Amino acid sequence: MTTLNTNAYKTASSLSIVLGILLLLFSYLGGKEELFLLLNGNLGTIADYFFAAFTFAGDGILWVPVALYFIFYRRKWLPLVLSAIVFSTLFVQTGKKIIYPNEARPTAAIEASATNPIHRVEGVTVHTNNSFPSGHTTTAFSLFLLGTLVIPYRYFWIPGFIMAILAGYSRVYLAQHFPLDVGAGIICAFCSIWISLKIQQLADAKKKKSENKRA
């Protein structure tokens, strides 16, 4: 594939931004703690094992093999990938450290009781601060949106979107984040890839202009 798959990206980014906004809206209208308790319910042992493993689909370490692949095999799209890494990290850390420093996570913010139980998965270490936004969600959706651009399959966005949603939901199921944090993570991902795409397009235009001058 010689060009970016912008049609699939447009579909994927539209779905992502709508989902992100809906999560923010429902969190503000219904209460972020109430929505968390609604989505955090125990789905059974199989779900516990699945989400405890699948949550790593949003781990930041995944950027390392992705970056290495593009460095060695797809250098023409390196501006896109490196920008995605930089901006997704920048947005998440700005939210966690500057806008909402030490924001309490669900187990620290909600007083668990018999009427408001918090489901926790055995063996998963639950963090208590730096809740907003969800970094795992940002990574998962950034990789998903990046994939729609560089993977030459028209309908990649379907399984990609499902996987990104599951990674985001795992953060709520594992009691690591509020749905509000997940929604913000999706929006961070959307903004990161949008900016990165513009940077790639500028780099392509500059390269083409240089080639035309030499011709």
C-alpha positions in Angstrom: 0.0 0.0 0.0 1.5 3.3 -1.1 -1.1 5.7 0.3 -2.8 6.1 3.7 -6.2 4.5 4.0 -8.0 7.8 4.9 -11.5 6.5 4.1 -11.3 3.8 6.8 -9.7 6.3 9.2 -12.6 8.8 8.7 -15.1 6.1 9.7 -13.0 4.9 12.6 -12.3 8.4 13.9 -16.0 9.4 13.7 -17.1 6.4 15.7 -14.3 7.0 18.2 -15.1 10.6 18.9 -18.8 9.9 19.2 -18.1 7.1 21.8 -15.7 9.4 23.7 -18.2 12.3 23.8 -21.0 9.9 24.9 -19.0 8.6 27.8 -18.2 12.1 28.9 -21.8 13.2 28.6 -23.2 10.2 30.4 -20.6 10.6 33.1 -21.6 14.3 33.7 -25.3 13.8 33.4 -25.6 10.5 35.4 -22.5 10.9 37.7 -19.1 9.4 37.0 -19.3 7.2 40.1 -22.7 5.9 39.3 -21.8 5.1 35.7 -18.6 3.4 37.0 -20.6 1.2 39.4 -23.0 0.3 36.6 -20.3 -0.9 34.2 -18.0 -2.4 36.8 -20.3 -5.3 37.7 -18.8 -8.8 38.1 -19.2 -10.8 34.8 -17.7 -14.0 36.1 -14.3 -15.8 36.3 -13.8 -16.0 32.5 -14.3 -12.3 32.1 -11.9 -11.7 35.0 -9.2 -13.6 33.3 -9.9 -12.2 29.9 -9.9 -8.5 30.9 -6.9 -8.9 33.2 -5.0 -10.1 30.1 -6.6 -8.0 27.4 -6.0 -4.7 29.3 -2.4 -5.0 28.1 -3.6 -4.2 24.6 -3.4 -0.6 25.7 0.0 -0.8 27.4 2.4 1.9 26.3 5.2 -0.6 25.7 3.4 -1.6 22.5 4.6 1.6 20.9 8.2 0.1 21.0 7.6 -2.7 18.4 5.4 -0.4 16.3 8.0 2.3 16.2 10.7 -0.2 15.3 8.6 -1.7 12.5 8.2 1.7 10.9 11.8 2.7 11.4 13.0 -0.4 9.5 10.2 -1.1 7.1 7.9 1.9 6.5 10.1 4.9 7.0 7.9 7.1 4.8 5.2 7.0 7.5 7.6 7.6 10.4 6.4 11.2 10.9 2.9 9.9 11.5 4.0 7.2 14.0 6.5 9.3 15.9 4.0 12.1 16.2 1.3 9.7 17.4 3.7 8.5 20.2 4.7 12.0 21.2 1.2 13.6 21.2 -0.6 10.7 22.9 2.0 10.7 25.6 1.9 14.5 25.9 -1.9 14.7 26.2 -2.1 11.9 28.8 0.7 13.2 31.0 -0.7 16.7 30.8 -4.0 15.5 32.0 -2.6 13.4 34.8 0.1 15.7 36.0 -1.1 19.2 35.2 -4.8 19.5 34.6 -6.0 16.9 37.2 -2.9 16.0 39.2 -3.4 13.0 41.5 -7.0 12.6 40.6 -8.5 9.7 42.7 -9.2 6.5 40.9 -12.5 4.5 41.7 -11.3 2.5 44.7 -10.0 5.7 46.3 -12.9 7.9 45.4 -15.8 5.6 46.1 -16.6 4.2 49.6 -17.5 0.6 48.8 -20.5 -0.8 50.6 -23.0 -3.7 50.4 -25.2 -1.5 48.2 -22.3 0.0 46.1 -19.8 -2.9 45.7 -16.7 -2.4 43.6 -15.7 -5.5 41.6 -12.0 -6.1 41.8 -10.1 -8.9 40.0 -7.9 -11.0 42.1 -4.2 -10.7 41.3 -4.6 -7.2 39.6 -2.9 -4.4 41.5 -5.4 -1.5 41.6 -4.0 2.0 41.5 -5.4 4.9 43.5 -4.4 8.1 41.8 -3.6 9.8 38.4 -7.0 8.7 37.1 -7.7 11.2 34.4 -7.4 10.4 31.5 -6.9 6.7 30.9 -3.5 6.1 29.3 -4.2 2.5 28.3 -7.4 3.7 26.5 -5.4 6.5 24.7 -2.8 4.0 23.5 -5.4 1.4 22.4 -7.4 3.9 20.4 -4.3 5.6 19.0 -3.0 2.2 17.7 -6.5 1.4 16.4 -6.8 4.7 14.5 -3.2 4.5 13.3 -4.0 0.9 12.1 -6.9 2.1 10.0 -4.5 4.5 8.2 -1.7 2.1 7.4 -3.3 -1.3 7.2 -4.6 -1.9 3.6 -7.9 -3.5 4.5 -11.1 -1.6 4.1 -12.9 -3.1 7.0 -10.1 -3.4 9.5 -11.9 -0.7 11.5 -14.5 -3.3 12.6 -12.3 -5.7 14.6 -10.0 -2.8 15.5 -12.8 -0.8 17.0 -14.1 -3.8 19.0 -10.6 -4.5 20.3 -10.1 -0.9 21.3 -13.4 -0.8 23.1 -12.6 -4.0 25.0 -9.3 -2.5 26.0 -11.0 0.7 27.2 -13.7 -1.2 29.0 -11.1 -3.4 30.8 -9.9 -0.3 32.6 -13.4 0.1 34.2 -13.9 -3.6 34.7 -10.6 -3.9 36.6 -11.5 -0.8 38.7 -8.6 1.1 37.4 -10.6 4.0 35.8 -13.9 5.8 35.6 -15.8 5.7 32.3 -15.1 9.5 32.3 -11.3 8.7 32.1 -11.9 6.2 29.3 -13.9 8.8 27.3 -11.2 11.4 27.8 -8.6 8.8 26.7 -10.5 8.2 23.4 -10.6 11.9 22.7 -6.9 12.2 23.5 -6.3 9.4 20.9 -8.4 11.1 18.3 -6.6 14.4 18.7 -3.2 12.7 18.7 -3.8 10.9 15.4 -5.5 13.8 13.8 -2.5 16.1 14.5 -0.1 13.3 13.5 -1.9 12.8 10.2 -1.6 16.5 9.4 2.2 16.4 10.2 2.5 13.4 7.8 0.7 15.2 5.1 2.9 18.3 5.5 6.0 16.0 5.4 4.7 14.3 2.2 4.0 17.7 0.6 7.4 19.0 1.4 9.0 15.8 0.0 7.0 16.0 -3.2 7.9 19.7 -3.6 11.6 18.9 -3.2 11.4 16.0 -5.8 9.7 18.4 -8.3 12.5 20.9 -7.9 15.1 18.2 -8.7 13.1 16.9 -11.7 
